[in-house]
């Protein structure tokens, strides 16, 4: 244990220069990196801790590891998305974890350290999941979108459990040709022909009744 700067000054010793302190702590940082690389369990602790700080405390700078977790708002892209199945499940999961968290960010390390492996992994999964952004917006991100598709396959994502084509969610927002395409794919050409003469609002409502229970999804989903 080193003495405080004040105590050193009382003893007549000058404090170390800022440059020397930076030099010495750079060496310590490099050594700590090497040691951590040999300790996967500890590395997982660091990642979970960084995720917890950002996700629950908004205190990303309170960790020594430069690991950044950002969560893009999806509400601006899809009104009412928080009230959907996925939104409610995520909010409930988040609240469940939040109730267990200590009040102060500087106590989060002890909390993470005290979790068993499975709980720690579940907490990390929750935090990492909130960073996923696969929205096809103005920014072109084909590589990221492809990874999102691969990830969806890996986790067995089934969008029929989260979204259904209704007049509000889809048919009232596309052309008659798109409505006919959906009914043809989900039901039959004949069914699409029967509603083809309707005006768009009525055609959309009719398509909802025909398609909703079929499990049909637009290609982007």
Buried (B, 14 or more C-beta within 10 A) or exposed (E): EEEEEEEBEEEEEEEEEEEEEEEEEEEEEEEEEEEBEEEEEEEBBBBBBBBBBBBBBEBBEBBEEEBEBEEEEBEEEEEEEBEBEBBEEBEEBBEEBEEEBEEEBEEBBEBBEEBEEEBBEBBBEBBBEBBBBEBEEEEEBEEBEEEBEEEBEEEEEEBEEEBBBBBEBBBBEBEBEBBBBBBBBBBEEEBBEBBBEBEBEEBBBBBBEBBBEBEBBBEEE
